[in-house]
Amino acid sequence: MADKVELWRWTESRWTNPDMDWKGKLITSGIDVGSVSSQAVILADGELYAYSNMRTGSNSPDSAMNAINWAMEDTGLKLDDITYTVGTGYGRVNVPFAQKPITEIACHARGANAIYGNTVRTVLDMGGQDCKAIHCDERGKVTNFLMNDKCAAGTGRGMEVFADLLGVSINEVGDLSLNVEEEPDPVSSTCVVYAKTEATGLLREGWPTNKVLAAYCSAMAHRIITLLERIGVEEDFAITGGIAKNVGVVQRLEKEVGIKILRTEYDTQLAGALGGALFAKVLHEKGK
């Protein structure tokens, strides 16, 4: 029997800058160990040299090592060549080779500043199991934040559960959710468990898959809006994390908040690790 395709599993990735020689440069790294994904970003003199983006494993130390080893693959780099490492994310205190842990809130704000530019004032970090609304200044320094971590609804893990339930690739959820003639009412349940039951009922009533996805993406956007309304949205507005890749959620958020969300060619899941690597450079230079 053929192996079951894990439709909820997003595509892991790694990259090395082919035009950069790291030798003789200051090498810093940021390791973001989240509840669902782990990223490693390596900078050479503050410039992006390599990264990896992969599924978090069964424990934080191994996930951190796997991420940095994959990022260093075929580069000639060894762990000893990295001068300073910052750990961030859910498992930040369990990165065995990091000199310092820094919260994912600070790192995502700093990473968003680097990815989107210094005009960013509101950052929405949509992680695997929580969602954070962050205000920052022109340097990417956090000035205020709010977090929802009480339920998987409105997070990446919640979207994975729905992709698996409906038999749709996680990479296609956003586009399919927009392929509806008329926007359906959002699913009413704010809990993923009950939302699954509600979605199953809609399918039994004859709703097509794309319409059910539209109802869930709409509910996710509305749930996030309630968080943003509590802190307020200042332009420019950027999203980090995996859900930023879901056009169905992003477009519905734009409609509800009435502000155009910034776009980028960067992998938005790298923001935390990138911020960590940038902090690592500053911390090393201050230490010297």
Summary of the structure (lengths in Angstrom):
residues: 288
radius of gyration: 19.2
end to end distance: 59.2
largest distance: 66.2
contacts: 1040
relative contact order: 0.18
helix: 42%
strand: 20%
